[in-house]
């Protein structure tokens, strides 16, 4: 099993390219199931989750072809062709490994009139039920049945005998990114119109809607909490570029800050990072915006923060662990409150092994800055928690060994290469 070794203390400096967004890629890939024409996605990150989702699409009958790229290049181009679905079932052995697999439910249902999908797995960061997915799909005409760990969804028969969703109105009681994505993909080819209220406004939702529009969908209100969708008879193929990864960019911004360094992050959409950049500025980090780039420069001691995670445009839960690591070096006590997931502080004991002073009470963590962090063997528990350990290792004295790096490989493209190029002493080693 691989480990990542970091010998900390180096100041990071230079230009660092940001890859396509994992969370957007895993939302755009199932769009290919909505048409029999090819969907070509550019700027697709090279990640384990992307490979896993491609395998799931293959199981459903779609072909995936990747254009040749040079080894030194980041990202890739994938063309997905779902000329004919050979299966309408997403099985447990695939879905259990990746929660995003539930996003094939809406597209398969819309395309084939019936879908059977296993209940999902993914990160162990709390209970993330799919009830909102099901209620939203039911509101636009789906007939649902749950048994033996599977969800079966059917579209009602039309007068012509074909199965097609009717469309409808649904208001989410709480914001749900995944459920918004699923119902939008299902609604674009419904027989009638759909109105989705209190929809998630995350940039990845905007990216999804823009891709669907490029495929012929009719969606109004993109980027707002109310989406108006007029169903069309069919979608066509398209070529679409995956948005830059705002979470990866924020993670490397924290790396510049915690090491007292300066990084120019390339291929960045600063508008999608508003809350992250604002929090960094509040911590005393200098932020300079350029065209498709953001310069992040540490200047003096980091200042403590009070942060609460929230749906977009609030502070992203996917940045909480990275900021916690960064604030371990702040001059004072910071308070972090996690409102999205109930079990997202599993990195705290590992940071404590490195000398961090963190107290957790329920959903709130108090982080008291320390003079020094010390390298230690630590274990990653989920994707973003693993990045917090990398950040701590970059700033720690001595050597840090991060185990279970398969979590990192799910969301950070060639992390050790990118960090090495800007001055980090970091390497991946295999224990055989």
Helices and strands as residue ranges (DSSP letters): E 2-7, E 13-17, H 22-28, G 29-34, E 39-44, H 48-59, E 63-66, E 76-81, E 89-90, H 92-95, G 99-103, H 104-112, E 114-118, H 131-139, E 142-147, E 150-155, E 169-171, H 177-187, E 193-197, H 203-214, E 218-220, E 226-230, E 238-241, H 246-258, E 262-266, G 270-273, H 274-282, E 286-290, E 293-297, E 306-308, G 317-319, H 320-327, E 333-337, H 348-353, E 357-361, E 364-368, E 377-379, H 383-395, E 399-403, H 406-409, H 415-421, E 426-430
